[in-house]
Amino acid sequence: QAAIKANQATAAASTTSATPSAAGTRDAATGTSAAPAPVTREIGKTGWYDGFAITVVNATAEHGFGDGVDVTVNLQYQNLGIEDGNPPDADIEIDGESQEGLFDTPGIPGGGNAKGTVVRTVVPDKPTDTLTFDQAIDKVSLVYGDAADNQTSIPLAKSAAVASVEPKELAAAGTLSQGQITIDVVSGTLVPSYE
């Protein structure tokens, strides 16, 4: 019994002295470098399509799965018509290739405003390439409509311009009379057809 007790005391002492260094070894082995902080870029670009003014407010890039970069685009929609409607979803182009994204597009009453988002993961062209957050944002464009339409393109790159046709208010006035009928022209708008 004395030998057993002496052995237990020795084992406990060695475990106690080994525990801190073992824990420290585990922490050192499993420790990872902190992920880089997300980058948010103010965009402030507006395009018009199918009765909506679509403004890209900003875009946030953060570390995604593997080598990917998750880009979240925050949008502001304005319904330019008088009927309730849902803003159209864009095609997301990355380096000129269309890809799908996860859209949150709410229904908006006529004349109303609402916010929405779209999320897409951007990956490097080659597995050996690295991609900064700013480079990932620069690669993304939102494209509304087909090539045969009055297509709207909103690139997120700072140096790229929006391609879109803005509806215009017309300074229209005049009167047409015929017999007992009088027609007063009081206003007008010029809106592109999107089909």
Residue frames as qw, qx, qy, qz and C-alpha x, y, z in Angstrom:
[[0.000, 0.886, 0.464, 0.000, 0.00, 0.00, 0.00],
 [0.316, -0.773, 0.110, 0.539, 2.84, 2.39, 0.80],
 [0.387, -0.122, 0.608, 0.683, 4.37, 1.71, -2.60],
 [0.192, 0.627, 0.676, 0.336, 1.01, 2.35, -4.35],
 [0.133, -0.930, -0.268, 0.215, 0.54, 5.64, -2.49],
 [0.378, -0.588, 0.324, 0.638, 4.07, 6.74, -3.31],
 [0.352, 0.164, 0.697, 0.602, 3.51, 5.88, -6.98],
 [0.087, 0.800, 0.574, 0.149, 0.21, 7.82, -7.08],
 [0.240, -0.873, -0.053, 0.420, 1.85, 10.87, -5.50],
 [0.390, -0.344, 0.511, 0.685, 4.67, 10.76, -8.06],
 [0.269, 0.421, 0.723, 0.476, 2.20, 10.40, -10.98],
 [0.032, -0.896, -0.437, 0.067, 0.07, 13.30, -9.71],
 [0.313, -0.747, 0.152, 0.566, 3.12, 15.53, -9.31],
 [0.352, -0.115, 0.626, 0.686, 4.34, 14.77, -12.82],
 [0.175, 0.637, 0.685, 0.305, 0.85, 15.36, -14.28],
 [0.138, -0.913, -0.267, 0.276, 0.55, 18.69, -12.47],
 [0.306, -0.626, 0.331, 0.636, 3.94, 19.88, -13.65],
 [0.322, 0.061, 0.733, 0.596, 3.32, 18.63, -17.20],
 [0.233, 0.710, 0.661, -0.067, -0.16, 20.09, -17.58],
 [0.073, 0.867, 0.035, -0.492, 0.76, 23.75, -18.11],
 [0.123, -0.492, 0.629, 0.589, 3.43, 22.99, -20.68],
 [0.284, 0.254, 0.886, 0.265, 1.17, 20.52, -22.48],
 [0.218, 0.808, 0.501, -0.221, -1.62, 23.08, -22.61],
 [0.019, -0.791, 0.232, 0.566, 0.83, 25.69, -23.84],
 [0.241, -0.197, 0.805, 0.505, 2.00, 23.29, -26.54],
 [0.284, 0.534, 0.791, 0.089, -1.60, 22.66, -27.64],
 [0.128, 0.884, 0.232, -0.386, -2.34, 26.39, -27.77],
 [0.105, -0.639, 0.485, 0.588, 0.79, 27.04, -29.80],
 [0.277, 0.015, 0.876, 0.395, 0.01, 24.19, -32.18],
 [0.198, 0.623, 0.749, 0.103, -3.62, 25.13, -32.75],
 [0.026, -0.728, -0.129, 0.673, -3.15, 28.91, -32.72],
 [0.518, 0.513, 0.491, 0.476, -3.91, 30.58, -36.03],
 [0.180, -0.062, 0.040, 0.981, -3.25, 34.04, -37.31],
 [0.290, 0.558, 0.484, -0.609, -6.24, 36.35, -37.12],
 [0.457, 0.558, 0.592, 0.359, -8.28, 36.71, -40.32],
 [0.209, 0.088, 0.100, 0.969, -7.84, 40.10, -41.99],
 [0.202, 0.466, 0.475, -0.719, -10.45, 42.71, -41.12],
 [0.441, 0.626, 0.622, 0.166, -13.29, 43.15, -43.64],
 [0.186, -0.152, 0.211, 0.947, -13.01, 46.04, -46.11],
 [0.273, 0.734, 0.598, -0.170, -16.03, 48.26, -46.87],
 [0.260, -0.018, 0.342, 0.903, -15.95, 50.52, -49.92],
 [0.326, 0.622, 0.344, -0.624, -18.45, 53.32, -50.54],
 [0.425, 0.242, 0.695, 0.527, -19.73, 52.96, -54.12],
 [0.149, 0.619, 0.249, -0.730, -22.59, 55.47, -54.59],
 [0.053, 0.142, -0.661, -0.735, -23.43, 54.52, -58.19],
 [0.543, 0.368, 0.505, -0.561, -26.99, 54.55, -59.59],
 [0.034, 0.023, -0.784, -0.619, -28.50, 52.82, -62.61],
 [0.577, 0.195, 0.234, -0.758, -32.09, 52.62, -63.86],
 [0.175, 0.079, -0.915, -0.354, -33.91, 49.54, -65.02],
 [0.322, -0.360, -0.842, -0.241, -37.52, 48.38, -65.44],
 [0.383, -0.749, -0.318, -0.438, -39.11, 51.16, -63.40],
 [0.717, -0.644, -0.129, 0.234, -36.54, 51.22, -60.58],
 [0.195, 0.839, -0.417, 0.290, -33.62, 53.41, -59.65],
 [0.941, -0.235, -0.163, 0.179, -30.98, 51.05, -58.27],
 [0.042, 0.876, -0.395, 0.273, -28.17, 52.54, -56.20],
 [0.834, -0.029, -0.428, 0.346, -25.17, 50.52, -55.08],
 [0.379, -0.912, 0.046, -0.149, -24.50, 52.10, -51.69],
 [0.160, -0.729, 0.663, -0.055, -21.41, 50.15, -50.65],
 [0.899, 0.150, -0.407, -0.065, -19.69, 46.77, -50.84],
 [0.503, -0.666, 0.520, -0.179, -18.03, 44.80, -48.06],
 [0.762, 0.343, -0.550, 0.003, -15.41, 42.13, -48.75],
 [0.545, -0.586, 0.531, -0.278, -14.37, 39.58, -46.13],
 [0.001, 0.360, -0.928, -0.095, -12.56, 36.27, -45.94],
 [0.837, 0.047, -0.098, -0.537, -14.69, 33.42, -47.30],
 [0.941, -0.146, 0.306, -0.016, -14.22, 29.68, -47.63],
 [0.836, 0.132, 0.239, 0.477, -10.73, 28.62, -48.70],
 [0.392, -0.083, 0.186, 0.897, -9.19, 31.27, -50.95],
 [0.042, 0.667, 0.585, 0.460, -12.56, 32.88, -51.69],
 [0.054, -0.070, -0.267, 0.960, -13.63, 36.41, -50.78],
 [0.033, 0.650, 0.758, -0.037, -17.28, 36.99, -49.85],
 [0.059, 0.075, 0.108, 0.990, -18.53, 40.28, -51.31],
 [0.026, 0.648, 0.724, -0.235, -21.78, 41.72, -49.90],
 [0.103, 0.246, 0.281, 0.922, -23.30, 44.55, -51.94],
 [0.051, 0.540, 0.620, -0.567, -25.80, 46.86, -50.21],
 [0.106, 0.349, 0.575, 0.732, -28.44, 48.31, -52.51],
 [0.196, 0.419, 0.409, -0.787, -31.02, 51.09, -52.29],
 [0.162, 0.371, 0.786, 0.468, -34.09, 50.71, -54.52],
 [0.253, 0.354, 0.226, -0.871, -36.60, 53.37, -55.54],
 [0.356, 0.465, 0.797, 0.146, -39.82, 52.34, -57.27],
 [0.039, -0.167, 0.208, 0.963, -40.35, 55.02, -59.92],
 [0.253, -0.312, -0.704, -0.585, -43.85, 53.82, -60.83],
 [0.478, -0.301, 0.184, -0.804, -47.22, 53.95, -59.11],
 [0.905, -0.119, -0.295, -0.281, -47.75, 50.18, -58.85],
 [0.683, -0.557, 0.470, -0.042, -46.30, 47.81, -56.25],
 [0.815, 0.498, -0.298, -0.001, -43.38, 45.83, -57.60],
 [0.821, -0.440, 0.229, 0.284, -40.19, 43.89, -56.94],
 [0.099, 0.815, -0.465, -0.332, -36.86, 45.15, -58.23],
 [0.903, 0.346, -0.248, -0.051, -35.29, 42.86, -60.82],
 [0.768, -0.480, 0.321, 0.278, -32.34, 40.68, -59.85],
 [0.268, 0.816, -0.440, -0.263, -29.11, 41.40, -61.68],
 [0.940, 0.190, -0.167, 0.231, -26.71, 39.06, -63.36],
 [0.459, -0.808, 0.296, 0.222, -23.46, 39.24, -61.45],
 [0.769, 0.578, -0.180, 0.203, -20.48, 39.50, -63.75],
 [0.595, -0.691, 0.330, 0.244, -17.04, 38.65, -62.42],
 [0.277, -0.427, 0.634, 0.582, -14.30, 39.35, -64.96],
 [0.392, 0.286, -0.459, -0.744, -17.00, 39.39, -67.66],
 [0.323, -0.087, -0.928, -0.164, -18.50, 35.99, -66.78],
 [0.569, -0.409, -0.089, -0.708, -22.08, 35.78, -65.49],
 [0.312, -0.012, -0.887, 0.339, -22.60, 34.08, -62.16],
 [0.479, -0.645, -0.494, -0.334, -25.45, 33.72, -59.69],
 [0.113, 0.272, -0.543, 0.786, -25.63, 35.48, -56.35],
 [0.239, -0.499, -0.798, 0.236, -27.89, 35.43, -53.32],
 [0.041, -0.388, -0.150, -0.909, -30.31, 38.38, -53.63],
 [0.081, -0.524, -0.701, 0.477, -32.56, 39.93, -51.02],
 [0.032, -0.165, -0.327, -0.930, -35.00, 42.07, -53.03],
 [0.157, 0.376, 0.717, -0.566, -38.10, 43.25, -51.16],
 [0.143, 0.673, 0.635, 0.351, -41.47, 44.22, -52.62],
 [0.186, -0.218, -0.140, 0.948, -41.79, 47.99, -52.84],
 [0.266, 0.747, 0.562, -0.237, -45.00, 50.04, -53.09],
 [0.447, 0.686, 0.285, 0.498, -45.30, 52.54, -55.91],
 [0.034, 0.878, -0.099, 0.468, -43.11, 55.56, -55.27],
 [0.738, -0.663, 0.114, -0.043, -41.48, 53.82, -52.31],
 [0.277, 0.702, -0.633, 0.173, -37.91, 53.05, -51.27],
 [0.928, -0.347, 0.107, -0.083, -36.32, 49.93, -49.78],
 [0.093, -0.709, 0.695, 0.076, -32.94, 48.38, -49.10],
 [0.987, 0.123, -0.010, -0.108, -31.62, 45.08, -50.41],
 [0.347, -0.661, 0.639, 0.184, -28.44, 43.05, -50.62],
 [0.909, 0.352, -0.210, -0.080, -26.65, 40.60, -52.86],
 [0.538, -0.626, 0.560, 0.072, -23.86, 38.25, -51.78],
 [0.870, 0.459, -0.179, -0.003, -21.34, 36.52, -54.03],
 [0.719, -0.512, 0.349, 0.315, -18.06, 34.70, -53.41],
 [0.504, 0.808, -0.298, -0.061, -15.17, 35.76, -55.63],
 [0.884, -0.284, 0.276, 0.250, -12.31, 33.30, -56.11],
 [0.158, -0.659, 0.505, 0.534, -8.85, 33.82, -57.63],
 [0.673, 0.523, -0.328, -0.407, -8.40, 32.99, -61.31],
 [0.693, 0.277, -0.658, 0.100, -5.86, 30.28, -60.45],
 [0.801, -0.522, -0.291, 0.048, -5.43, 28.26, -57.24],
 [0.691, -0.078, -0.170, 0.698, -1.92, 29.68, -56.90],
 [0.095, 0.558, 0.089, 0.820, -3.11, 33.31, -57.13],
 [0.201, -0.409, -0.613, 0.646, -3.94, 35.49, -54.16],
 [0.035, -0.652, -0.484, -0.583, -6.84, 37.95, -54.12],
 [0.105, -0.046, -0.438, 0.892, -7.03, 41.07, -51.98],
 [0.159, 0.598, 0.685, -0.385, -10.37, 42.36, -50.76],
 [0.195, 0.666, -0.070, -0.717, -10.12, 45.44, -52.99],
 [0.090, 0.257, -0.791, -0.548, -9.33, 43.30, -56.03],
 [0.096, 0.331, 0.938, -0.034, -12.36, 41.12, -55.29],
 [0.209, 0.696, 0.412, -0.549, -14.66, 44.15, -55.19],
 [0.123, 0.572, -0.391, -0.710, -13.18, 45.52, -58.43],
 [0.069, -0.048, 0.922, 0.377, -14.03, 42.30, -60.28],
 [0.175, 0.482, 0.833, -0.206, -17.80, 42.56, -59.62],
 [0.197, 0.015, -0.251, -0.948, -20.42, 44.21, -61.86],
 [0.397, 0.392, 0.728, -0.397, -24.22, 44.09, -61.59],
 [0.084, 0.079, -0.606, -0.787, -25.88, 43.76, -65.00],
 [0.456, 0.400, 0.595, -0.528, -29.64, 44.22, -65.52],
 [0.649, 0.621, 0.045, -0.438, -31.25, 43.07, -68.75],
 [0.842, 0.145, 0.426, 0.297, -30.11, 41.21, -71.84],
 [0.393, -0.215, 0.374, 0.812, -27.79, 42.42, -74.58],
 [0.105, 0.465, 0.634, 0.610, -30.81, 43.22, -76.79],
 [0.248, -0.841, -0.474, 0.079, -32.36, 45.41, -74.08],
 [0.052, 0.843, -0.212, 0.492, -31.45, 48.85, -72.81],
 [0.818, -0.196, -0.449, 0.303, -29.04, 47.02, -70.53],
 [0.259, -0.896, 0.201, -0.298, -27.86, 48.60, -67.29],
 [0.824, 0.062, -0.393, 0.403, -24.40, 47.80, -65.94],
 [0.341, -0.893, 0.164, -0.245, -23.16, 48.98, -62.54],
 [0.755, 0.236, -0.468, 0.394, -19.47, 48.09, -62.05],
 [0.624, -0.753, -0.162, 0.134, -18.09, 48.28, -58.51],
 [0.683, 0.011, 0.026, 0.730, -14.59, 49.29, -59.64],
 [0.140, -0.724, -0.176, 0.652, -13.86, 52.94, -58.85],
 [0.112, -0.384, 0.453, 0.796, -12.58, 53.72, -62.34],
 [0.073, 0.262, 0.853, 0.446, -15.53, 52.18, -64.23],
 [0.306, 0.045, 0.042, -0.950, -18.63, 54.18, -65.18],
 [0.494, 0.322, 0.722, -0.362, -22.28, 53.09, -65.01],
 [0.085, -0.014, -0.674, -0.733, -23.90, 52.23, -68.35],
 [0.090, 0.523, 0.803, -0.272, -27.59, 53.13, -68.03],
 [0.009, -0.439, -0.392, -0.809, -30.33, 55.32, -69.50],
 [0.042, -0.263, -0.600, 0.754, -31.85, 57.64, -66.93],
 [0.072, 0.729, 0.660, 0.167, -35.54, 58.53, -67.19],
 [0.210, 0.028, -0.029, 0.977, -36.03, 62.27, -67.68],
 [0.138, 0.703, 0.543, -0.438, -38.69, 64.78, -66.78],
 [0.329, 0.402, 0.455, 0.724, -39.85, 66.82, -69.78],
 [0.035, 0.401, 0.245, -0.882, -40.64, 70.49, -69.51],
 [0.059, 0.350, 0.772, 0.527, -43.86, 70.13, -71.45],
 [0.159, 0.503, 0.438, -0.727, -46.62, 72.73, -71.69],
 [0.115, 0.027, -0.558, -0.821, -49.28, 73.67, -74.16],
 [0.484, 0.330, 0.548, -0.597, -52.99, 73.65, -74.94],
 [0.028, -0.062, -0.802, -0.593, -54.97, 71.97, -77.68],
 [0.420, 0.337, 0.467, -0.701, -58.59, 72.99, -78.27],
 [0.122, -0.075, -0.783, -0.605, -61.11, 71.47, -80.64],
 [0.438, -0.524, -0.558, -0.472, -64.74, 72.46, -80.28],
 [0.587, -0.713, 0.010, -0.385, -65.79, 72.02, -76.67],
 [0.929, -0.246, -0.081, 0.264, -62.73, 69.88, -75.79],
 [0.112, 0.892, -0.378, 0.221, -59.59, 71.49, -74.38],
 [0.935, -0.129, -0.184, 0.274, -56.47, 69.48, -73.60],
 [0.122, -0.923, 0.343, -0.127, -53.78, 71.00, -71.39],
 [0.834, 0.189, -0.396, 0.333, -50.32, 69.41, -71.51],
 [0.444, -0.868, 0.113, -0.191, -48.96, 69.83, -68.00],
 [0.378, -0.660, 0.646, 0.061, -45.96, 67.50, -67.77],
 [0.905, 0.335, -0.218, -0.143, -44.21, 64.53, -69.30],
 [0.585, -0.564, 0.569, 0.124, -41.47, 61.98, -68.87],
 [0.646, 0.545, -0.503, -0.181, -39.08, 60.21, -71.20],
 [0.684, -0.396, 0.594, -0.150, -38.51, 56.63, -70.05],
 [0.239, 0.430, -0.794, -0.358, -36.51, 54.08, -72.04],
 [0.931, -0.011, -0.104, -0.350, -38.09, 50.80, -73.05],
 [0.360, -0.571, 0.737, -0.049, -36.23, 47.87, -71.52],
 [0.742, 0.126, 0.658, 0.004, -37.37, 45.23, -73.97]]
